[in-house]
Amino acid sequence: MAGRRVWLYVCDEFRPVVVDRWGDYAELFRLVKPLVEECVGEVLGVEVHGVCSGGGDVVVEYLVRYWRGEALARVVFSESPVEALRLCEGG
């Protein structure tokens, strides 16, 4: 995934993020957690909800638990993040 732009999609908006290296999905989430918490507040728990790839793009989807319930946060490795999400949602 080197050379790909990386985006965080949470609270219906894309935010560019810097991800140089990461070892596993938990470590990847730790890198974006501060931005997720800007949106939902304190994260009480998180789990990988799914991973989708195609055409060189990768989307890692997390189910985030916070004080009001649950939200999805997606880390998108793609030059075209909207298209990557569409691909992964089957549309």
Residue pairs with C-beta under 8 A, 6 or more apart in sequence:
1 58
1 77
4 56
4 57
4 58
4 77
4 78
4 79
5 16
5 77
5 78
5 79
5 81
6 16
6 17
6 18
6 19
6 75
6 76
6 77
7 14
7 15
7 16
7 17
7 75
7 76
7 78
7 81
8 14
8 15
8 16
8 17
8 32
8 35
8 36
8 73
8 74
8 75
8 76
9 15
9 73
9 74
9 75
9 76
9 81
9 85
10 35
10 36
10 39
10 40
10 64
10 71
10 72
10 73
10 74
11 39
11 40
11 71
14 76
14 81
14 82
15 35
17 31
17 32
17 35
17 75
19 28
19 31
19 32
19 75
19 77
22 28
22 31
25 48
25 51
25 60
25 62
28 60
28 75
29 36
29 46
29 62
29 73
29 75
32 73
32 75
33 43
33 46
36 43
36 64
36 73
37 43
39 71
40 64
40 66
40 68
40 71
41 66
41 67
41 68
42 66
42 67
43 64
43 65
43 66
44 65
44 66
44 67
45 64
45 65
46 62
46 63
46 64
46 65
47 62
47 63
48 60
48 61
48 62
48 63
49 61
49 62
49 63
49 72
50 61
50 88
51 58
51 59
51 60
51 61
52 58
52 59
52 61
52 87
52 88
53 59
54 87
54 88
55 87
56 78
57 76
57 77
57 78
57 80
57 83
57 84
57 87
58 76
58 77
58 78
58 84
59 74
59 75
59 76
59 77
59 78
59 84
59 85
59 88
60 74
60 75
61 72
61 73
61 74
61 88
62 72
62 73
62 74
62 75
63 70
63 71
63 72
64 70
64 71
64 72
64 73
74 85
76 84
76 85
77 84
78 84
